[in-house]
Amino acid sequence: MEPFSPEQVEFFNKAAVTLPAV
């Protein structure tokens, strides 16, 4: 499994925070 790029890490972090709140 390839390591994520900083952009992907930031995107997933935002999604992880946003989705459960919806």
Secondary structure, 3 states (H helix, E strand, C coil): CCCCCHHHHHHHHHHHHHHHHC
